[in-house]
Amino acid sequence: MDIRQRALAQSGALVDRLRELVHQESPPGEVRHLHACADLLESWISPVLGRPAVRVMRDGLPHLLWPAEDQRVLLLGHYDTVWSEGTVRDWPFALSDGIATGPGVCDMKAGIVQMVTALSLLPDTSRVGVLLTCDEESGSPTSRPLIEQQARRSRAVLVSEPSTETGAVKVARKGGSKYEITIRGRAAHAGVEPHRGVNAAVELAHQVLAVRAFAAEGTSVTPTVLSAGSISNQVPESATFCVDVRAWTREELDRVDRLIRAMTPWLTDAALVVGGGINRYPLQEAVATPLLEIARRAGRELGLPPLEAAHAAGASDANFTGSLGVATLDGLGGVGGGSHARTEWVDVTQMPDRAALLAATVAGVLTQPRRGHVAAGRGVPARL
């Protein structure tokens, strides 16, 4: 029985596991729930790999790592979701005509379930490492060093984030920056002597309009959360606003970063304090190309439809590994959509084939002759 047939034989188990994993909620920062979800994942993956997980604690958060001694491939994912505790009570897992819905079903619990199945299809997992983090939806503040450490130990990174709705894998992602800009003004009575104040809200308005001008084709600079003042009859002495930046190139993120840090106040005696910065650089297509060819060959050998490739505006942990120059292919998870919304869905009929594709791609990487470490560095295409 070939890999695809063996995966199809596990169709029922894939759905059962997806249901169980969705009902095991894993909200951001909810340590009790995250540990419970980690327990479940450990009970699935450790027996398949034949080695125990290392529960890496960072600021109280449990990341799950199964390192390999001679680590050729790293399977990367995250088990946290954007959904708060209790969501599953009013929006439980549901299945209708092959489409599953529920919190986190697509991003990215289907991908994790497929990963478990893919590992079970491999004859030898001794050179395959697995890392499942629990803070990706919060920007990976504690897991990033761990992700980069394990990527450097690997020749290739395969990421089980969702594919596109048509099943395309993701070979490029925008990078992103996050800023919080604080404005310091001076309070005064809004009715009696407003002229004695320095209105932080007015300064905020000028700066919000200013940062929008930093956008360019393919680069978005978006003011998001804004706040100013605390009471209606006082000139606001402080204000803050957040800015979300997305760009396809490292150079664009650097350009906007310089502009934001060079902003100056419009009002006399106002002051600006810029917090935050570049969160992750883009995933460049060059680092995905070697793995895309392996995945496409694997798909053809399995008899699957031609594998398409896509550029994705959103970022993932693949940005970190790709920025190191390590060969990285993303979007190998569930075929679905609606992530982060109540419309979230995944096509369970495609889960066996996606698991088989992941297993065959891992096997393809493992058979590649060693040509030195793939972390080629900034701007250098990855090599296998």
Contacts in CASP RR format, 6 or more apart in sequence:
PFRMAT RR
TARGET T0000
AUTHOR 0000-0000-0000
METHOD contacts of the structure
MODEL  1
MDIRQRALAQSGALVDRLRELVHQESPPGEVRHLHACADLLESWISPVLG
RPAVRVMRDGLPHLLWPAEDQRVLLLGHYDTVWSEGTVRDWPFALSDGIA
TGPGVCDMKAGIVQMVTALSLLPDTSRVGVLLTCDEESGSPTSRPLIEQQ
ARRSRAVLVSEPSTETGAVKVARKGGSKYEITIRGRAAHAGVEPHRGVNA
AVELAHQVLAVRAFAAEGTSVTPTVLSAGSISNQVPESATFCVDVRAWTR
EELDRVDRLIRAMTPWLTDAALVVGGGINRYPLQEAVATPLLEIARRAGR
ELGLPPLEAAHAAGASDANFTGSLGVATLDGLGGVGGGSHARTEWVDVTQ
MPDRAALLAATVAGVLTQPRRGHVAAGRGVPARL
1 9 0 8 1.000
2 302 0 8 1.000
3 121 0 8 1.000
3 302 0 8 1.000
3 356 0 8 1.000
3 359 0 8 1.000
3 360 0 8 1.000
4 302 0 8 1.000
4 303 0 8 1.000
4 304 0 8 1.000
4 352 0 8 1.000
4 353 0 8 1.000
4 356 0 8 1.000
6 121 0 8 1.000
6 356 0 8 1.000
7 117 0 8 1.000
7 118 0 8 1.000
7 121 0 8 1.000
7 352 0 8 1.000
7 353 0 8 1.000
7 355 0 8 1.000
7 356 0 8 1.000
7 359 0 8 1.000
8 352 0 8 1.000
8 353 0 8 1.000
8 356 0 8 1.000
10 117 0 8 1.000
10 120 0 8 1.000
10 352 0 8 1.000
10 355 0 8 1.000
11 348 0 8 1.000
11 351 0 8 1.000
11 352 0 8 1.000
13 117 0 8 1.000
14 113 0 8 1.000
14 114 0 8 1.000
14 117 0 8 1.000
14 348 0 8 1.000
14 351 0 8 1.000
14 352 0 8 1.000
14 355 0 8 1.000
15 95 0 8 1.000
15 100 0 8 1.000
15 348 0 8 1.000
15 351 0 8 1.000
17 44 0 8 1.000
17 113 0 8 1.000
17 116 0 8 1.000
18 93 0 8 1.000
18 100 0 8 1.000
18 105 0 8 1.000
18 109 0 8 1.000
18 110 0 8 1.000
18 113 0 8 1.000
18 346 0 8 1.000
18 348 0 8 1.000
18 351 0 8 1.000
19 93 0 8 1.000
19 95 0 8 1.000
19 100 0 8 1.000
20 40 0 8 1.000
21 37 0 8 1.000
21 40 0 8 1.000
21 41 0 8 1.000
21 79 0 8 1.000
21 109 0 8 1.000
21 112 0 8 1.000
21 113 0 8 1.000
22 88 0 8 1.000
22 92 0 8 1.000
22 93 0 8 1.000
22 100 0 8 1.000
22 102 0 8 1.000
22 103 0 8 1.000
22 104 0 8 1.000
22 105 0 8 1.000
22 109 0 8 1.000
23 88 0 8 1.000
23 92 0 8 1.000
23 93 0 8 1.000
24 33 0 8 1.000
24 36 0 8 1.000
24 37 0 8 1.000
24 40 0 8 1.000
25 33 0 8 1.000
25 37 0 8 1.000
25 81 0 8 1.000
25 83 0 8 1.000
25 85 0 8 1.000
25 86 0 8 1.000
25 87 0 8 1.000
25 88 0 8 1.000
25 103 0 8 1.000
26 33 0 8 1.000
26 34 0 8 1.000
26 37 0 8 1.000
26 79 0 8 1.000
26 80 0 8 1.000
26 81 0 8 1.000
26 134 0 8 1.000
27 33 0 8 1.000
27 80 0 8 1.000
27 81 0 8 1.000
27 83 0 8 1.000
27 84 0 8 1.000
27 85 0 8 1.000
27 87 0 8 1.000
28 80 0 8 1.000
28 81 0 8 1.000
28 82 0 8 1.000
28 135 0 8 1.000
28 137 0 8 1.000
28 138 0 8 1.000
29 61 0 8 1.000
29 80 0 8 1.000
29 134 0 8 1.000
29 135 0 8 1.000
29 138 0 8 1.000
30 85 0 8 1.000
31 60 0 8 1.000
31 61 0 8 1.000
31 62 0 8 1.000
33 85 0 8 1.000
34 61 0 8 1.000
34 62 0 8 1.000
34 79 0 8 1.000
34 80 0 8 1.000
34 134 0 8 1.000
35 62 0 8 1.000
37 79 0 8 1.000
37 134 0 8 1.000
38 53 0 8 1.000
38 55 0 8 1.000
38 62 0 8 1.000
38 64 0 8 1.000
38 79 0 8 1.000
38 132 0 8 1.000
38 134 0 8 1.000
41 64 0 8 1.000
41 79 0 8 1.000
41 112 0 8 1.000
41 132 0 8 1.000
42 52 0 8 1.000
42 53 0 8 1.000
42 55 0 8 1.000
42 64 0 8 1.000
44 116 0 8 1.000
45 53 0 8 1.000
45 64 0 8 1.000
45 66 0 8 1.000
45 116 0 8 1.000
45 119 0 8 1.000
45 130 0 8 1.000
46 52 0 8 1.000
46 53 0 8 1.000
46 66 0 8 1.000
48 116 0 8 1.000
48 119 0 8 1.000
48 120 0 8 1.000
48 125 0 8 1.000
49 66 0 8 1.000
49 119 0 8 1.000
49 125 0 8 1.000
49 128 0 8 1.000
49 129 0 8 1.000
49 130 0 8 1.000
50 125 0 8 1.000
51 66 0 8 1.000
52 66 0 8 1.000
53 64 0 8 1.000
53 65 0 8 1.000
53 66 0 8 1.000
54 64 0 8 1.000
54 65 0 8 1.000
54 66 0 8 1.000
54 67 0 8 1.000
55 62 0 8 1.000
55 63 0 8 1.000
55 64 0 8 1.000
55 65 0 8 1.000
56 62 0 8 1.000
56 63 0 8 1.000
56 64 0 8 1.000
56 65 0 8 1.000
56 146 0 8 1.000
57 63 0 8 1.000
58 142 0 8 1.000
58 143 0 8 1.000
58 146 0 8 1.000
59 141 0 8 1.000
59 142 0 8 1.000
61 134 0 8 1.000
61 135 0 8 1.000
61 142 0 8 1.000
61 143 0 8 1.000
62 134 0 8 1.000
63 131 0 8 1.000
63 132 0 8 1.000
63 133 0 8 1.000
63 134 0 8 1.000
63 135 0 8 1.000
63 142 0 8 1.000
63 143 0 8 1.000
63 146 0 8 1.000
64 79 0 8 1.000
64 130 0 8 1.000
64 131 0 8 1.000
64 132 0 8 1.000
64 133 0 8 1.000
64 134 0 8 1.000
65 130 0 8 1.000
65 131 0 8 1.000
65 132 0 8 1.000
65 146 0 8 1.000
65 150 0 8 1.000
66 129 0 8 1.000
66 130 0 8 1.000
66 131 0 8 1.000
67 129 0 8 1.000
67 150 0 8 1.000
67 153 0 8 1.000
68 125 0 8 1.000
68 126 0 8 1.000
68 127 0 8 1.000
68 128 0 8 1.000
68 129 0 8 1.000
69 126 0 8 1.000
70 126 0 8 1.000
70 127 0 8 1.000
71 127 0 8 1.000
71 128 0 8 1.000
71 129 0 8 1.000
71 150 0 8 1.000
71 153 0 8 1.000
71 154 0 8 1.000
72 127 0 8 1.000
72 128 0 8 1.000
72 154 0 8 1.000
72 155 0 8 1.000
72 156 0 8 1.000
72 365 0 8 1.000
72 366 0 8 1.000
73 127 0 8 1.000
73 128 0 8 1.000
73 129 0 8 1.000
73 154 0 8 1.000
73 155 0 8 1.000
73 156 0 8 1.000
73 157 0 8 1.000
73 158 0 8 1.000
73 362 0 8 1.000
73 365 0 8 1.000
73 366 0 8 1.000
74 128 0 8 1.000
74 129 0 8 1.000
74 130 0 8 1.000
74 131 0 8 1.000
74 150 0 8 1.000
74 151 0 8 1.000
74 153 0 8 1.000
74 154 0 8 1.000
74 156 0 8 1.000
74 157 0 8 1.000
74 158 0 8 1.000
74 321 0 8 1.000
75 115 0 8 1.000
75 118 0 8 1.000
75 119 0 8 1.000
75 128 0 8 1.000
75 129 0 8 1.000
75 130 0 8 1.000
75 131 0 8 1.000
75 158 0 8 1.000
75 160 0 8 1.000
75 358 0 8 1.000
75 362 0 8 1.000
76 131 0 8 1.000
76 132 0 8 1.000
76 147 0 8 1.000
76 150 0 8 1.000
76 151 0 8 1.000
76 157 0 8 1.000
76 158 0 8 1.000
76 159 0 8 1.000
76 160 0 8 1.000
76 317 0 8 1.000
76 318 0 8 1.000
76 321 0 8 1.000
77 108 0 8 1.000
77 111 0 8 1.000
77 112 0 8 1.000
77 115 0 8 1.000
77 131 0 8 1.000
77 132 0 8 1.000
77 133 0 8 1.000
77 136 0 8 1.000
77 159 0 8 1.000
77 160 0 8 1.000
77 161 0 8 1.000
77 317 0 8 1.000
78 108 0 8 1.000
78 132 0 8 1.000
78 133 0 8 1.000
78 134 0 8 1.000
78 135 0 8 1.000
78 136 0 8 1.000
78 137 0 8 1.000
78 140 0 8 1.000
78 143 0 8 1.000
78 317 0 8 1.000
79 108 0 8 1.000
79 109 0 8 1.000
79 112 0 8 1.000
79 132 0 8 1.000
79 133 0 8 1.000
79 134 0 8 1.000
80 133 0 8 1.000
80 134 0 8 1.000
80 135 0 8 1.000
80 136 0 8 1.000
80 137 0 8 1.000
80 138 0 8 1.000
81 103 0 8 1.000
81 104 0 8 1.000
81 107 0 8 1.000
81 109 0 8 1.000
81 137 0 8 1.000
82 104 0 8 1.000
82 107 0 8 1.000
82 137 0 8 1.000
82 340 0 8 1.000
83 103 0 8 1.000
83 104 0 8 1.000
87 103 0 8 1.000
88 102 0 8 1.000
88 103 0 8 1.000
91 101 0 8 1.000
91 102 0 8 1.000
91 103 0 8 1.000
91 342 0 8 1.000
92 102 0 8 1.000
93 100 0 8 1.000
93 101 0 8 1.000
93 102 0 8 1.000
93 105 0 8 1.000
94 100 0 8 1.000
94 101 0 8 1.000
94 102 0 8 1.000
95 101 0 8 1.000
95 348 0 8 1.000
98 347 0 8 1.000
98 348 0 8 1.000
98 349 0 8 1.000
99 345 0 8 1.000
99 346 0 8 1.000
99 347 0 8 1.000
99 348 0 8 1.000
100 110 0 8 1.000
100 345 0 8 1.000
100 346 0 8 1.000
100 347 0 8 1.000
100 348 0 8 1.000
101 344 0 8 1.000
101 345 0 8 1.000
102 344 0 8 1.000
103 344 0 8 1.000
104 339 0 8 1.000
104 344 0 8 1.000
105 344 0 8 1.000
105 345 0 8 1.000
105 346 0 8 1.000
106 162 0 8 1.000
106 334 0 8 1.000
106 336 0 8 1.000
106 337 0 8 1.000
106 338 0 8 1.000
106 339 0 8 1.000
106 344 0 8 1.000
106 345 0 8 1.000
106 346 0 8 1.000
107 161 0 8 1.000
107 162 0 8 1.000
107 339 0 8 1.000
107 340 0 8 1.000
107 344 0 8 1.000
108 160 0 8 1.000
108 161 0 8 1.000
108 162 0 8 1.000
108 333 0 8 1.000
108 334 0 8 1.000
110 162 0 8 1.000
110 333 0 8 1.000
110 334 0 8 1.000
110 336 0 8 1.000
110 346 0 8 1.000
110 348 0 8 1.000
110 351 0 8 1.000
111 160 0 8 1.000
111 161 0 8 1.000
111 162 0 8 1.000
111 332 0 8 1.000
111 333 0 8 1.000
111 334 0 8 1.000
111 354 0 8 1.000
112 132 0 8 1.000
112 160 0 8 1.000
113 351 0 8 1.000
114 160 0 8 1.000
114 332 0 8 1.000
114 333 0 8 1.000
114 334 0 8 1.000
114 351 0 8 1.000
114 354 0 8 1.000
114 355 0 8 1.000
114 358 0 8 1.000
115 130 0 8 1.000
115 160 0 8 1.000
115 333 0 8 1.000
115 355 0 8 1.000
115 358 0 8 1.000
117 351 0 8 1.000
117 352 0 8 1.000
117 355 0 8 1.000
117 359 0 8 1.000
118 355 0 8 1.000
118 356 0 8 1.000
118 358 0 8 1.000
118 359 0 8 1.000
118 362 0 8 1.000
119 125 0 8 1.000
119 128 0 8 1.000
119 130 0 8 1.000
119 359 0 8 1.000
121 355 0 8 1.000
121 356 0 8 1.000
121 359 0 8 1.000
122 128 0 8 1.000
122 359 0 8 1.000
122 362 0 8 1.000
122 363 0 8 1.000
124 366 0 8 1.000
127 366 0 8 1.000
128 362 0 8 1.000
128 366 0 8 1.000
129 150 0 8 1.000
129 154 0 8 1.000
131 146 0 8 1.000
131 147 0 8 1.000
131 150 0 8 1.000
133 140 0 8 1.000
133 143 0 8 1.000
133 146 0 8 1.000
133 147 0 8 1.000
133 317 0 8 1.000
134 143 0 8 1.000
135 141 0 8 1.000
135 142 0 8 1.000
135 143 0 8 1.000
136 143 0 8 1.000
136 316 0 8 1.000
136 317 0 8 1.000
139 279 0 8 1.000
140 147 0 8 1.000
140 280 0 8 1.000
140 317 0 8 1.000
140 320 0 8 1.000
143 317 0 8 1.000
144 317 0 8 1.000
144 320 0 8 1.000
147 317 0 8 1.000
147 320 0 8 1.000
147 321 0 8 1.000
148 320 0 8 1.000
148 321 0 8 1.000
148 324 0 8 1.000
151 157 0 8 1.000
151 320 0 8 1.000
151 321 0 8 1.000
151 322 0 8 1.000
151 324 0 8 1.000
151 326 0 8 1.000
151 328 0 8 1.000
151 375 0 8 1.000
152 324 0 8 1.000
152 326 0 8 1.000
152 375 0 8 1.000
154 326 0 8 1.000
154 374 0 8 1.000
155 326 0 8 1.000
155 327 0 8 1.000
155 365 0 8 1.000
155 368 0 8 1.000
155 370 0 8 1.000
155 373 0 8 1.000
155 374 0 8 1.000
155 384 0 8 1.000
156 290 0 8 1.000
156 291 0 8 1.000
156 326 0 8 1.000
156 327 0 8 1.000
156 328 0 8 1.000
156 329 0 8 1.000
156 365 0 8 1.000
156 374 0 8 1.000
156 384 0 8 1.000
157 318 0 8 1.000
157 321 0 8 1.000
157 322 0 8 1.000
157 326 0 8 1.000
157 327 0 8 1.000
157 328 0 8 1.000
157 329 0 8 1.000
158 291 0 8 1.000
158 328 0 8 1.000
158 329 0 8 1.000
158 332 0 8 1.000
158 358 0 8 1.000
158 361 0 8 1.000
158 362 0 8 1.000
158 365 0 8 1.000
159 316 0 8 1.000
159 317 0 8 1.000
159 318 0 8 1.000
159 321 0 8 1.000
159 328 0 8 1.000
159 329 0 8 1.000
159 330 0 8 1.000
159 331 0 8 1.000
159 332 0 8 1.000
160 331 0 8 1.000
160 332 0 8 1.000
160 333 0 8 1.000
160 334 0 8 1.000
160 358 0 8 1.000
161 170 0 8 1.000
161 316 0 8 1.000
161 318 0 8 1.000
161 330 0 8 1.000
161 331 0 8 1.000
161 332 0 8 1.000
161 333 0 8 1.000
162 331 0 8 1.000
162 333 0 8 1.000
162 334 0 8 1.000
162 335 0 8 1.000
162 336 0 8 1.000
162 337 0 8 1.000
162 339 0 8 1.000
162 346 0 8 1.000
163 169 0 8 1.000
163 170 0 8 1.000
163 331 0 8 1.000
163 332 0 8 1.000
163 333 0 8 1.000
163 334 0 8 1.000
163 335 0 8 1.000
163 336 0 8 1.000
163 354 0 8 1.000
164 170 0 8 1.000
164 308 0 8 1.000
164 310 0 8 1.000
164 312 0 8 1.000
164 331 0 8 1.000
164 335 0 8 1.000
165 335 0 8 1.000
165 336 0 8 1.000
165 337 0 8 1.000
166 308 0 8 1.000
166 335 0 8 1.000
167 308 0 8 1.000
167 335 0 8 1.000
167 336 0 8 1.000
167 350 0 8 1.000
168 307 0 8 1.000
168 308 0 8 1.000
168 309 0 8 1.000
168 310 0 8 1.000
169 292 0 8 1.000
169 295 0 8 1.000
169 307 0 8 1.000
169 308 0 8 1.000
169 309 0 8 1.000
169 310 0 8 1.000
169 329 0 8 1.000
169 330 0 8 1.000
169 331 0 8 1.000
169 332 0 8 1.000
170 283 0 8 1.000
170 288 0 8 1.000
170 309 0 8 1.000
170 310 0 8 1.000
170 311 0 8 1.000
170 312 0 8 1.000
170 316 0 8 1.000
170 318 0 8 1.000
170 329 0 8 1.000
170 330 0 8 1.000
170 331 0 8 1.000
171 283 0 8 1.000
171 285 0 8 1.000
171 288 0 8 1.000
171 289 0 8 1.000
171 292 0 8 1.000
171 309 0 8 1.000
171 310 0 8 1.000
171 311 0 8 1.000
171 329 0 8 1.000
171 330 0 8 1.000
172 248 0 8 1.000
172 282 0 8 1.000
172 283 0 8 1.000
172 284 0 8 1.000
172 285 0 8 1.000
172 288 0 8 1.000
172 311 0 8 1.000
172 312 0 8 1.000
173 282 0 8 1.000
173 283 0 8 1.000
173 311 0 8 1.000
173 312 0 8 1.000
173 313 0 8 1.000
173 314 0 8 1.000
173 315 0 8 1.000
173 316 0 8 1.000
173 318 0 8 1.000
173 319 0 8 1.000
173 330 0 8 1.000
174 246 0 8 1.000
174 247 0 8 1.000
174 248 0 8 1.000
174 282 0 8 1.000
174 312 0 8 1.000
174 313 0 8 1.000
174 314 0 8 1.000
174 315 0 8 1.000
175 246 0 8 1.000
175 247 0 8 1.000
175 248 0 8 1.000
175 253 0 8 1.000
175 279 0 8 1.000
175 280 0 8 1.000
175 281 0 8 1.000
175 282 0 8 1.000
175 283 0 8 1.000
175 314 0 8 1.000
175 315 0 8 1.000
175 319 0 8 1.000
176 244 0 8 1.000
176 245 0 8 1.000
176 246 0 8 1.000
176 247 0 8 1.000
176 253 0 8 1.000
176 278 0 8 1.000
176 279 0 8 1.000
176 280 0 8 1.000
176 281 0 8 1.000
176 282 0 8 1.000
176 315 0 8 1.000
176 319 0 8 1.000
177 243 0 8 1.000
177 244 0 8 1.000
177 245 0 8 1.000
177 253 0 8 1.000
177 256 0 8 1.000
177 257 0 8 1.000
177 276 0 8 1.000
177 277 0 8 1.000
177 278 0 8 1.000
177 279 0 8 1.000
178 242 0 8 1.000
178 243 0 8 1.000
178 244 0 8 1.000
178 245 0 8 1.000
178 276 0 8 1.000
178 277 0 8 1.000
178 279 0 8 1.000
179 242 0 8 1.000
179 243 0 8 1.000
179 245 0 8 1.000
179 260 0 8 1.000
179 274 0 8 1.000
179 275 0 8 1.000
179 276 0 8 1.000
179 277 0 8 1.000
180 240 0 8 1.000
180 241 0 8 1.000
180 242 0 8 1.000
180 243 0 8 1.000
180 275 0 8 1.000
180 276 0 8 1.000
181 207 0 8 1.000
181 240 0 8 1.000
181 241 0 8 1.000
181 242 0 8 1.000
181 243 0 8 1.000
181 260 0 8 1.000
181 263 0 8 1.000
181 272 0 8 1.000
181 273 0 8 1.000
181 274 0 8 1.000
181 275 0 8 1.000
182 238 0 8 1.000
182 239 0 8 1.000
182 240 0 8 1.000
182 272 0 8 1.000
182 273 0 8 1.000
182 275 0 8 1.000
183 200 0 8 1.000
183 203 0 8 1.000
183 204 0 8 1.000
183 207 0 8 1.000
183 228 0 8 1.000
183 238 0 8 1.000
183 239 0 8 1.000
183 240 0 8 1.000
183 265 0 8 1.000
183 270 0 8 1.000
183 271 0 8 1.000
183 272 0 8 1.000
183 273 0 8 1.000
184 200 0 8 1.000
184 237 0 8 1.000
184 238 0 8 1.000
184 270 0 8 1.000
184 271 0 8 1.000
184 272 0 8 1.000
184 273 0 8 1.000
185 197 0 8 1.000
185 198 0 8 1.000
185 199 0 8 1.000
185 200 0 8 1.000
185 203 0 8 1.000
185 236 0 8 1.000
185 237 0 8 1.000
185 238 0 8 1.000
185 267 0 8 1.000
185 269 0 8 1.000
185 270 0 8 1.000
185 271 0 8 1.000
186 196 0 8 1.000
186 197 0 8 1.000
186 198 0 8 1.000
186 235 0 8 1.000
186 237 0 8 1.000
186 269 0 8 1.000
187 197 0 8 1.000
187 234 0 8 1.000
187 235 0 8 1.000
187 236 0 8 1.000
187 237 0 8 1.000
188 194 0 8 1.000
188 195 0 8 1.000
188 196 0 8 1.000
188 197 0 8 1.000
188 234 0 8 1.000
188 235 0 8 1.000
189 196 0 8 1.000
189 233 0 8 1.000
189 234 0 8 1.000
189 235 0 8 1.000
190 232 0 8 1.000
190 233 0 8 1.000
190 234 0 8 1.000
190 235 0 8 1.000
191 233 0 8 1.000
194 235 0 8 1.000
196 235 0 8 1.000
197 235 0 8 1.000
197 237 0 8 1.000
198 235 0 8 1.000
198 237 0 8 1.000
198 267 0 8 1.000
198 268 0 8 1.000
198 269 0 8 1.000
198 270 0 8 1.000
199 235 0 8 1.000
199 236 0 8 1.000
199 267 0 8 1.000
200 228 0 8 1.000
200 229 0 8 1.000
200 236 0 8 1.000
200 237 0 8 1.000
200 238 0 8 1.000
200 239 0 8 1.000
200 270 0 8 1.000
201 228 0 8 1.000
201 229 0 8 1.000
201 236 0 8 1.000
201 239 0 8 1.000
202 267 0 8 1.000
203 239 0 8 1.000
203 265 0 8 1.000
203 266 0 8 1.000
203 267 0 8 1.000
203 270 0 8 1.000
203 272 0 8 1.000
204 226 0 8 1.000
204 228 0 8 1.000
204 239 0 8 1.000
204 240 0 8 1.000
204 241 0 8 1.000
206 266 0 8 1.000
206 267 0 8 1.000
207 241 0 8 1.000
207 263 0 8 1.000
207 266 0 8 1.000
207 272 0 8 1.000
208 223 0 8 1.000
208 226 0 8 1.000
208 241 0 8 1.000
210 263 0 8 1.000
211 221 0 8 1.000
211 223 0 8 1.000
211 243 0 8 1.000
211 260 0 8 1.000
211 263 0 8 1.000
212 221 0 8 1.000
212 222 0 8 1.000
212 223 0 8 1.000
214 221 0 8 1.000
214 256 0 8 1.000
214 259 0 8 1.000
214 260 0 8 1.000
215 221 0 8 1.000
216 252 0 8 1.000
218 247 0 8 1.000
218 248 0 8 1.000
218 252 0 8 1.000
219 245 0 8 1.000
219 246 0 8 1.000
219 247 0 8 1.000
219 248 0 8 1.000
219 252 0 8 1.000
219 256 0 8 1.000
220 244 0 8 1.000
220 245 0 8 1.000
220 246 0 8 1.000
220 247 0 8 1.000
221 243 0 8 1.000
221 244 0 8 1.000
221 245 0 8 1.000
221 256 0 8 1.000
222 243 0 8 1.000
222 244 0 8 1.000
222 245 0 8 1.000
223 241 0 8 1.000
223 242 0 8 1.000
223 243 0 8 1.000
224 241 0 8 1.000
224 242 0 8 1.000
224 243 0 8 1.000
224 244 0 8 1.000
225 240 0 8 1.000
225 241 0 8 1.000
225 242 0 8 1.000
226 239 0 8 1.000
226 240 0 8 1.000
226 241 0 8 1.000
226 242 0 8 1.000
227 239 0 8 1.000
227 240 0 8 1.000
227 241 0 8 1.000
228 236 0 8 1.000
228 238 0 8 1.000
228 239 0 8 1.000
228 240 0 8 1.000
229 236 0 8 1.000
229 237 0 8 1.000
229 238 0 8 1.000
229 239 0 8 1.000
230 236 0 8 1.000
243 260 0 8 1.000
245 253 0 8 1.000
245 256 0 8 1.000
245 257 0 8 1.000
246 313 0 8 1.000
246 314 0 8 1.000
246 315 0 8 1.000
247 253 0 8 1.000
247 256 0 8 1.000
247 282 0 8 1.000
248 282 0 8 1.000
248 311 0 8 1.000
249 282 0 8 1.000
250 281 0 8 1.000
250 282 0 8 1.000
250 323 0 8 1.000
250 378 0 8 1.000
253 278 0 8 1.000
253 281 0 8 1.000
253 282 0 8 1.000
254 278 0 8 1.000
257 277 0 8 1.000
257 278 0 8 1.000
260 274 0 8 1.000
261 274 0 8 1.000
263 272 0 8 1.000
263 274 0 8 1.000
264 272 0 8 1.000
265 271 0 8 1.000
265 272 0 8 1.000
279 315 0 8 1.000
280 315 0 8 1.000
280 319 0 8 1.000
280 320 0 8 1.000
280 323 0 8 1.000
281 319 0 8 1.000
281 323 0 8 1.000
282 319 0 8 1.000
282 323 0 8 1.000
283 315 0 8 1.000
283 316 0 8 1.000
283 318 0 8 1.000
283 319 0 8 1.000
283 322 0 8 1.000
283 323 0 8 1.000
283 328 0 8 1.000
283 330 0 8 1.000
284 322 0 8 1.000
284 379 0 8 1.000
285 311 0 8 1.000
286 379 0 8 1.000
286 381 0 8 1.000
286 382 0 8 1.000
287 322 0 8 1.000
287 325 0 8 1.000
287 326 0 8 1.000
287 327 0 8 1.000
287 328 0 8 1.000
287 381 0 8 1.000
287 382 0 8 1.000
288 309 0 8 1.000
288 327 0 8 1.000
288 328 0 8 1.000
288 329 0 8 1.000
288 330 0 8 1.000
288 382 0 8 1.000
289 381 0 8 1.000
289 382 0 8 1.000
290 327 0 8 1.000
290 381 0 8 1.000
290 382 0 8 1.000
290 383 0 8 1.000
290 384 0 8 1.000
291 327 0 8 1.000
291 328 0 8 1.000
291 329 0 8 1.000
291 361 0 8 1.000
291 365 0 8 1.000
291 384 0 8 1.000
292 307 0 8 1.000
292 309 0 8 1.000
292 329 0 8 1.000
294 361 0 8 1.000
294 364 0 8 1.000
294 365 0 8 1.000
294 368 0 8 1.000
294 384 0 8 1.000
295 307 0 8 1.000
295 329 0 8 1.000
295 332 0 8 1.000
295 357 0 8 1.000
295 361 0 8 1.000
296 306 0 8 1.000
296 307 0 8 1.000
297 364 0 8 1.000
298 357 0 8 1.000
298 360 0 8 1.000
298 361 0 8 1.000
298 363 0 8 1.000
298 364 0 8 1.000
299 307 0 8 1.000
299 357 0 8 1.000
299 360 0 8 1.000
300 306 0 8 1.000
301 360 0 8 1.000
302 353 0 8 1.000
302 356 0 8 1.000
302 357 0 8 1.000
302 360 0 8 1.000
304 353 0 8 1.000
304 356 0 8 1.000
304 357 0 8 1.000
307 357 0 8 1.000
312 330 0 8 1.000
316 330 0 8 1.000
318 328 0 8 1.000
318 329 0 8 1.000
318 330 0 8 1.000
321 328 0 8 1.000
322 328 0 8 1.000
322 382 0 8 1.000
323 378 0 8 1.000
324 375 0 8 1.000
324 377 0 8 1.000
325 374 0 8 1.000
325 375 0 8 1.000
325 376 0 8 1.000
325 377 0 8 1.000
325 378 0 8 1.000
325 379 0 8 1.000
325 380 0 8 1.000
325 382 0 8 1.000
326 374 0 8 1.000
326 375 0 8 1.000
326 382 0 8 1.000
327 374 0 8 1.000
327 382 0 8 1.000
327 383 0 8 1.000
327 384 0 8 1.000
328 382 0 8 1.000
329 361 0 8 1.000
332 354 0 8 1.000
332 357 0 8 1.000
332 358 0 8 1.000
332 361 0 8 1.000
333 354 0 8 1.000
333 358 0 8 1.000
334 346 0 8 1.000
334 347 0 8 1.000
334 350 0 8 1.000
334 351 0 8 1.000
334 354 0 8 1.000
335 346 0 8 1.000
335 347 0 8 1.000
335 350 0 8 1.000
335 354 0 8 1.000
336 345 0 8 1.000
336 346 0 8 1.000
336 347 0 8 1.000
337 343 0 8 1.000
337 344 0 8 1.000
337 345 0 8 1.000
337 346 0 8 1.000
338 344 0 8 1.000
338 345 0 8 1.000
365 384 0 8 1.000
368 384 0 8 1.000
371 383 0 8 1.000
371 384 0 8 1.000
372 383 0 8 1.000
374 382 0 8 1.000
374 383 0 8 1.000
374 384 0 8 1.000
376 382 0 8 1.000
376 383 0 8 1.000
END
